[in-house]
Amino acid sequence: MAGIHAAAFMNANRDEKEHPEPFKVPMPWPAEVAVEEVTEEERAELRASLQRRSAFAH
């Protein structure tokens, strides 16, 4: 979150004549993530597995 805040601050206060391109802070995760297709049965199994392990499901 700090990286996003830093980039927003730097871009809001940059001299656009000297630095025309927005500043981008390198992030430790990819910007685009591939989304896998999941069937309804797989989704139900995954949801049940998550609820078994969740501290908030009980």
N, C-alpha and C positions, 0 to 999 in steps of 0.2 A: 504494500500500500504506500509505503514511503517513496518508492521509486516513481509511482504514478503521480503522487503529489509533487515530487521534485520536478518531474518533466512538465507538469502543468504550470508550475511556478516559473520555470525557465522559459517556457514558450510564451507565457503571458507577458513576460518582461524582456523578451529578446528584441534586439534591433533588427527589424525585418530586412533592412537594406544590407546590413553586414552579414546576417544569417537568415537567408530567405527560406531555407528548409526547416521544418519543425524539428526540435531535438527529440530523440527517442532514446530512452533509457533501456539498456539491455535487460531483459527479464529472464529468470531462470526456467521459465516454462514456455512452450511454443504458443504463438499467437493464434494459430489455427489448429484445432484438434479434430481428427477424424471421428465421426460418430458411427458406431456400429449399429446395424439393424438387429433388433431383438424381437423374437416372436412373443406373443402374449403368454405362452407357457413359460418361456425362459424368463420373462419379466416377473411373472408370479413366483417362480423359484428364487430369483435373485432378491425380490422384495421380502420373501419369507426368510431367506438366509440373513438378510440385513436386520430384520426385526428380531431374530433369535440372538444376534450379537449386540444389539443396540441397548444402551443404558436407559434410553428414553421410552422404549416400547413397553415397559412393564408398569 
